[in-house]
């Protein structure tokens, strides 16, 4: 009776100062963004910003970011900051390509997970057992992973056919598939360029067109993570280690064990994201292939307030901006400047309604700059398109910082019996 009384608030209380949108409000916000996006598409004539191909590419680019974010979520919910996600992804790309080239793509996927988990073991030993600063350990792991994979590539891929010291030979594809009937119907509807209807068709069509089996697995891991962490006793114990490990220990939870498990699972997710990059996204291993996606995944997790659903939205946003590099980038980013101006007007109206006059006026000025930029140019420089994912990362984190609530013991050192 007393145990349930203590555990229940820990499982359900979001924390002081945090504001979590209810599902109806969140759906209303998404609908509003879709309406403004459709309006921006019609005004600018940039039909590509909501095309089925654009959304399909965005999904493919969002998957490794989302997997890295899920890895960060597991570790940080247990109280371990995982800056080493980038290094674990790097290990996943190399191990996935090495095994995939020799024994097939699915074996490569398994080895990618193992590679990321091996990096996570090093991070767990340093942070959990020896109480090394989590940031220092993560940065060291990133450097170690980069150097290790470059060294291994020199005598593994260099002498292989079509390989080199910076690239693996081609890996067999996992294949892709469409949902019969639905994909072609949504594609046809999207090509009509109707207001809102075609945009929704493009969004949904991107989710059911040209899918890799690994993409389906990755998307399914988001609700699976929510269910395990928020609907099982195992998840409650793991999250208690990130909120109050001393209290968890007093209730009989083996804090060390759960922290180790969480970090190793975290590495497995990051390694899976790396394997996706080398096996699905590009079909080869390339030196520098992750391109900071581990860090962007961590940003997506923070944007999502350490929750799987918000993390998925953040990964989708970053994947979409990244996809602009591949499909009509300059024209589409120019249209997004108009969309950003519209969103800022809405944001300014909200701030003024909340009587935050200074913030509202500043937001209005910035929106006016966006409209002026759009009106006086036909397209944006290529450098702006390339930098878009990283600029969005900074903007999203800065704008959402006031609503964040991290686990209370995240990153704090813990020793068994310290509460006695």
PLY file of the C-alpha trace (Angstrom):
ply
format ascii 1.0
element vertex 420
property float x
property float y
property float z
element edge 419
property int vertex1
property int vertex2
end_header
0.00 0.00 0.00
2.70 2.48 1.00
4.92 1.47 -1.93
2.13 2.18 -4.44
1.50 5.54 -2.77
5.12 6.56 -3.27
5.51 5.20 -6.81
2.33 6.59 -8.34
3.23 10.31 -8.30
6.69 9.52 -9.72
5.12 7.73 -12.69
2.52 10.34 -13.56
3.62 13.76 -12.41
5.23 15.71 -15.25
7.12 18.00 -12.94
6.76 21.55 -11.74
6.93 24.24 -14.33
6.40 21.92 -17.29
3.55 22.45 -19.72
2.51 19.43 -21.70
0.03 19.90 -24.51
-3.06 17.71 -24.43
-3.70 15.58 -27.50
-6.54 17.78 -28.87
-4.41 20.92 -28.53
-1.43 19.21 -30.18
-3.61 18.03 -33.07
-5.01 21.55 -33.44
-1.48 22.98 -33.64
-0.48 20.39 -36.27
-3.63 21.19 -38.29
-2.82 24.91 -38.12
0.73 24.31 -39.36
-0.63 22.22 -42.24
-3.04 25.00 -43.25
-0.25 27.60 -43.22
2.06 25.27 -45.14
-0.59 24.73 -47.80
-1.15 28.48 -48.04
2.60 29.09 -48.40
2.80 26.44 -51.12
0.02 28.05 -53.14
1.44 31.58 -52.81
5.03 30.57 -53.63
4.20 27.92 -56.24
6.73 25.56 -54.62
4.63 22.40 -54.87
7.63 20.31 -53.86
7.48 21.28 -50.19
4.58 18.87 -49.61
5.11 16.38 -52.43
5.00 12.64 -51.77
8.64 12.32 -52.82
9.70 15.09 -50.44
7.90 13.47 -47.52
9.26 10.02 -48.36
12.80 11.41 -48.40
12.16 13.26 -45.15
11.03 10.03 -43.49
14.14 8.20 -44.65
16.35 10.98 -43.28
14.36 11.24 -40.04
14.77 7.56 -39.13
18.47 7.64 -38.05
17.86 10.91 -36.17
14.85 9.38 -34.42
16.75 6.21 -33.52
19.59 8.26 -32.04
17.00 10.28 -30.11
15.39 7.10 -28.78
18.82 5.99 -27.64
19.29 9.25 -25.77
15.81 8.91 -24.27
16.54 5.46 -22.78
19.85 6.55 -21.28
18.68 9.87 -19.87
15.49 8.45 -18.41
17.84 6.29 -16.31
19.94 9.32 -15.36
22.88 8.96 -17.78
23.60 11.77 -20.24
24.61 10.21 -23.55
26.62 12.69 -25.59
28.31 9.61 -27.06
25.38 8.89 -29.38
27.38 10.20 -32.32
30.22 7.77 -31.62
27.82 4.87 -31.18
26.21 5.73 -34.52
29.66 5.80 -36.14
30.36 2.31 -34.78
26.96 1.20 -36.08
27.69 2.45 -39.59
31.05 0.64 -39.75
30.00 -2.64 -38.15
26.79 -2.68 -40.18
28.65 -2.15 -43.46
31.42 -4.63 -42.59
29.02 -7.45 -41.75
26.48 -6.48 -44.40
29.07 -6.62 -47.16
30.15 -10.13 -46.15
26.99 -11.83 -44.91
24.03 -9.81 -46.11
22.11 -6.69 -45.02
20.12 -8.19 -42.15
23.31 -9.54 -40.59
24.71 -6.05 -41.04
21.75 -4.61 -39.13
22.42 -7.02 -36.24
26.12 -6.15 -36.18
25.33 -2.44 -36.33
23.27 -2.82 -33.15
26.11 -4.79 -31.54
28.66 -2.15 -32.55
26.62 0.64 -30.95
26.07 -1.47 -27.83
29.83 -2.08 -27.49
30.42 1.68 -27.46
27.63 2.02 -24.89
29.31 -0.51 -22.60
32.41 1.70 -22.49
30.25 4.73 -21.69
28.37 2.82 -18.97
31.57 1.55 -17.33
33.00 5.07 -17.26
29.90 6.88 -16.02
28.07 4.32 -13.87
30.94 2.34 -12.35
33.68 4.98 -12.17
31.51 8.12 -12.01
33.38 9.85 -14.83
31.69 13.06 -15.95
29.06 12.05 -18.50
29.94 14.79 -20.99
33.66 14.00 -20.85
33.00 10.27 -21.33
30.65 10.88 -24.26
33.04 13.22 -26.07
35.90 10.77 -25.54
33.78 7.98 -26.98
32.97 10.07 -30.07
36.67 10.68 -30.70
37.55 7.03 -30.04
34.84 5.73 -32.39
35.92 8.04 -35.19
39.57 7.03 -34.90
38.79 3.32 -34.53
36.57 3.10 -37.61
39.08 5.01 -39.75
41.84 2.64 -38.64
39.73 -0.47 -39.26
38.67 0.76 -42.69
42.27 0.98 -43.89
42.88 -2.77 -43.75
39.26 -3.95 -44.13
37.80 -2.05 -47.09
40.94 -0.73 -48.82
41.76 -3.99 -50.62
38.14 -5.00 -51.26
36.62 -4.61 -54.76
35.06 -1.12 -55.17
36.24 -0.23 -51.67
38.77 2.21 -50.24
40.10 3.38 -46.91
37.12 5.77 -46.67
34.39 3.72 -48.30
33.08 0.17 -48.14
32.05 -1.93 -51.14
28.32 -1.74 -52.05
25.96 -3.62 -49.73
22.94 -5.59 -50.91
19.67 -3.72 -50.45
16.93 -4.68 -48.02
14.43 -3.71 -50.69
11.49 -1.31 -50.59
7.74 -1.63 -50.90
4.57 0.46 -51.25
1.17 -0.16 -49.73
-0.82 -1.45 -52.74
-3.51 0.90 -54.05
-3.15 3.48 -51.31
0.25 4.79 -52.45
-0.80 5.43 -56.07
-4.13 7.00 -55.04
-2.41 9.41 -52.62
0.21 10.23 -55.26
-2.53 11.14 -57.75
-4.33 13.25 -55.14
-1.11 15.04 -54.23
-0.40 15.93 -57.87
-3.71 17.81 -58.15
-2.26 20.54 -55.87
-5.53 21.26 -54.10
-5.50 23.42 -51.00
-4.77 21.35 -47.87
-6.17 18.09 -49.30
-3.18 17.53 -51.59
-0.79 18.50 -48.81
-2.27 15.93 -46.44
-2.16 13.37 -49.26
1.53 14.15 -49.77
2.27 13.79 -46.06
0.45 10.47 -45.70
1.71 9.26 -49.07
5.29 9.78 -47.93
4.62 7.44 -45.01
3.39 4.58 -47.22
5.58 4.93 -50.33
9.04 3.48 -51.02
9.33 2.02 -47.53
12.27 -0.05 -46.32
11.44 -2.87 -43.88
13.91 -1.27 -41.46
11.94 1.99 -41.64
8.82 0.15 -40.47
10.79 -1.40 -37.60
12.22 1.98 -36.61
8.79 3.69 -36.60
7.33 0.83 -34.53
10.07 1.31 -31.93
8.61 4.72 -30.95
5.30 3.41 -29.50
7.13 0.31 -28.24
9.47 2.53 -26.23
6.54 4.48 -24.80
4.78 1.28 -23.77
7.85 -0.26 -22.13
8.91 2.86 -20.24
5.46 4.12 -19.18
3.30 1.01 -18.97
5.53 -1.68 -17.44
7.11 -2.23 -14.04
10.50 -2.46 -15.73
10.03 1.00 -17.23
8.89 2.49 -13.92
11.98 1.16 -12.16
14.24 2.44 -14.94
12.71 5.92 -14.86
12.94 6.01 -11.07
16.73 5.69 -11.45
16.72 8.91 -13.44
14.41 10.77 -11.07
15.63 9.71 -7.63
18.10 6.79 -7.54
18.42 6.93 -3.75
14.66 6.45 -3.32
14.69 3.74 -5.98
17.46 1.90 -4.13
15.49 2.12 -0.87
12.61 0.33 -2.62
14.86 -2.52 -3.73
15.75 -1.38 -7.26
19.24 -2.35 -8.43
20.15 1.09 -9.77
23.46 0.02 -11.32
21.79 -2.77 -13.26
19.08 -0.53 -14.69
21.54 2.20 -15.63
23.73 -0.34 -17.43
20.73 -1.82 -19.25
19.46 1.61 -20.27
22.81 2.77 -21.64
23.40 -0.50 -23.55
19.90 -0.32 -25.06
20.65 3.32 -25.88
23.77 2.26 -27.76
21.83 -0.43 -29.60
19.34 2.16 -30.85
22.14 4.50 -31.97
23.95 1.60 -33.64
20.74 0.67 -35.46
20.52 4.27 -36.68
24.09 4.00 -37.94
23.36 0.70 -39.70
20.36 2.35 -41.35
22.66 5.03 -42.78
25.15 2.59 -44.27
22.72 -0.13 -45.41
19.46 1.64 -46.31
20.15 5.34 -46.81
23.29 5.06 -48.96
24.06 1.35 -49.47
27.76 1.89 -48.55
29.82 2.94 -45.54
31.40 6.39 -45.93
33.87 8.15 -43.67
31.99 10.91 -41.81
28.64 9.40 -42.78
26.78 10.33 -39.59
27.43 14.07 -40.17
26.37 15.04 -36.65
23.09 13.13 -36.67
23.81 11.78 -33.20
23.87 15.33 -31.86
20.74 16.25 -33.82
19.04 13.14 -32.39
19.91 14.38 -28.92
18.41 17.75 -29.85
15.24 16.01 -31.08
14.98 14.22 -27.74
15.32 17.50 -25.83
12.80 19.18 -28.15
10.41 16.30 -27.38
10.81 16.93 -23.63
12.22 13.43 -23.07
9.03 11.85 -24.45
8.83 9.45 -27.45
6.01 11.29 -29.24
7.66 14.69 -29.07
10.94 13.10 -30.08
9.30 11.65 -33.21
7.95 15.09 -34.16
11.39 16.63 -33.65
13.08 13.93 -35.74
10.49 14.48 -38.49
11.15 18.23 -38.47
14.92 17.80 -38.71
14.56 15.07 -41.34
12.33 17.34 -43.41
14.77 20.26 -43.36
17.60 17.85 -44.20
15.61 16.50 -47.16
15.57 19.97 -48.71
19.24 19.42 -49.61
18.25 16.56 -51.88
15.07 17.76 -53.58
14.85 21.30 -55.04
16.51 22.81 -51.99
16.91 26.47 -52.94
13.33 26.89 -54.22
11.75 24.99 -51.35
13.74 26.77 -48.64
12.70 30.07 -50.22
9.05 29.02 -49.79
9.75 28.02 -46.20
10.92 31.58 -45.47
7.36 32.67 -46.30
5.99 29.90 -44.07
8.29 30.95 -41.23
7.05 34.53 -41.55
3.44 33.31 -41.26
4.25 31.17 -38.22
5.97 34.11 -36.56
2.88 36.27 -37.10
0.77 33.64 -35.35
3.36 33.43 -32.57
3.37 37.20 -32.17
-0.43 37.29 -31.94
-0.30 34.60 -29.23
2.32 36.52 -27.24
0.36 39.77 -27.49
-2.80 37.93 -26.41
-0.86 36.68 -23.38
0.15 40.33 -22.77
3.82 39.66 -23.46
4.15 42.90 -25.37
7.93 43.05 -25.77
8.22 39.47 -27.00
5.26 39.92 -29.33
6.68 43.07 -30.90
10.11 41.49 -31.39
8.47 38.49 -33.03
6.53 40.80 -35.35
9.72 42.57 -36.39
11.41 39.25 -37.17
8.38 38.13 -39.19
8.54 41.39 -41.17
12.20 40.65 -41.94
11.21 37.18 -43.19
8.51 38.61 -45.46
10.93 41.24 -46.79
13.56 38.58 -47.46
11.01 36.47 -49.33
9.69 39.41 -51.37
13.10 40.69 -52.46
14.65 37.35 -53.50
13.75 34.52 -55.85
15.75 31.80 -54.08
18.21 31.45 -51.22
21.95 30.70 -51.46
22.95 27.04 -51.47
24.86 27.53 -48.22
21.61 28.44 -46.43
20.01 25.21 -47.69
22.95 23.13 -46.45
22.87 24.81 -43.04
19.06 24.55 -42.67
18.99 21.37 -40.47
21.53 22.82 -38.04
19.86 26.25 -37.93
16.52 24.56 -37.23
18.18 22.57 -34.43
19.37 25.76 -32.73
16.07 27.60 -33.24
13.93 24.75 -31.95
16.04 24.26 -28.83
16.09 27.97 -28.05
12.34 28.40 -28.55
11.34 25.27 -26.61
13.79 25.74 -23.72
11.15 27.20 -21.40
8.97 24.10 -21.60
11.62 21.48 -20.90
11.73 19.25 -17.86
14.62 16.79 -17.78
14.79 13.84 -15.35
15.83 15.24 -11.96
18.90 13.03 -11.51
20.02 13.17 -15.14
23.82 13.41 -15.27
24.27 13.37 -11.49
26.83 10.97 -9.95
25.45 8.07 -7.93
27.05 5.68 -5.48
25.31 2.69 -4.00
24.26 3.33 -0.42
24.84 7.10 -0.60
21.47 7.77 0.97
22.30 5.92 4.19
0 1
1 2
2 3
3 4
4 5
5 6
6 7
7 8
8 9
9 10
10 11
11 12
12 13
13 14
14 15
15 16
16 17
17 18
18 19
19 20
20 21
21 22
22 23
23 24
24 25
25 26
26 27
27 28
28 29
29 30
30 31
31 32
32 33
33 34
34 35
35 36
36 37
37 38
38 39
39 40
40 41
41 42
42 43
43 44
44 45
45 46
46 47
47 48
48 49
49 50
50 51
51 52
52 53
53 54
54 55
55 56
56 57
57 58
58 59
59 60
60 61
61 62
62 63
63 64
64 65
65 66
66 67
67 68
68 69
69 70
70 71
71 72
72 73
73 74
74 75
75 76
76 77
77 78
78 79
79 80
80 81
81 82
82 83
83 84
84 85
85 86
86 87
87 88
88 89
89 90
90 91
91 92
92 93
93 94
94 95
95 96
96 97
97 98
98 99
99 100
100 101
101 102
102 103
103 104
104 105
105 106
106 107
107 108
108 109
109 110
110 111
111 112
112 113
113 114
114 115
115 116
116 117
117 118
118 119
119 120
120 121
121 122
122 123
123 124
124 125
125 126
126 127
127 128
128 129
129 130
130 131
131 132
132 133
133 134
134 135
135 136
136 137
137 138
138 139
139 140
140 141
141 142
142 143
143 144
144 145
145 146
146 147
147 148
148 149
149 150
150 151
151 152
152 153
153 154
154 155
155 156
156 157
157 158
158 159
159 160
160 161
161 162
162 163
163 164
164 165
165 166
166 167
167 168
168 169
169 170
170 171
171 172
172 173
173 174
174 175
175 176
176 177
177 178
178 179
179 180
180 181
181 182
182 183
183 184
184 185
185 186
186 187
187 188
188 189
189 190
190 191
191 192
192 193
193 194
194 195
195 196
196 197
197 198
198 199
199 200
200 201
201 202
202 203
203 204
204 205
205 206
206 207
207 208
208 209
209 210
210 211
211 212
212 213
213 214
214 215
215 216
216 217
217 218
218 219
219 220
220 221
221 222
222 223
223 224
224 225
225 226
226 227
227 228
228 229
229 230
230 231
231 232
232 233
233 234
234 235
235 236
236 237
237 238
238 239
239 240
240 241
241 242
242 243
243 244
244 245
245 246
246 247
247 248
248 249
249 250
250 251
251 252
252 253
253 254
254 255
255 256
256 257
257 258
258 259
259 260
260 261
261 262
262 263
263 264
264 265
265 266
266 267
267 268
268 269
269 270
270 271
271 272
272 273
273 274
274 275
275 276
276 277
277 278
278 279
279 280
280 281
281 282
282 283
283 284
284 285
285 286
286 287
287 288
288 289
289 290
290 291
291 292
292 293
293 294
294 295
295 296
296 297
297 298
298 299
299 300
300 301
301 302
302 303
303 304
304 305
305 306
306 307
307 308
308 309
309 310
310 311
311 312
312 313
313 314
314 315
315 316
316 317
317 318
318 319
319 320
320 321
321 322
322 323
323 324
324 325
325 326
326 327
327 328
328 329
329 330
330 331
331 332
332 333
333 334
334 335
335 336
336 337
337 338
338 339
339 340
340 341
341 342
342 343
343 344
344 345
345 346
346 347
347 348
348 349
349 350
350 351
351 352
352 353
353 354
354 355
355 356
356 357
357 358
358 359
359 360
360 361
361 362
362 363
363 364
364 365
365 366
366 367
367 368
368 369
369 370
370 371
371 372
372 373
373 374
374 375
375 376
376 377
377 378
378 379
379 380
380 381
381 382
382 383
383 384
384 385
385 386
386 387
387 388
388 389
389 390
390 391
391 392
392 393
393 394
394 395
395 396
396 397
397 398
398 399
399 400
400 401
401 402
402 403
403 404
404 405
405 406
406 407
407 408
408 409
409 410
410 411
411 412
412 413
413 414
414 415
415 416
416 417
417 418
418 419
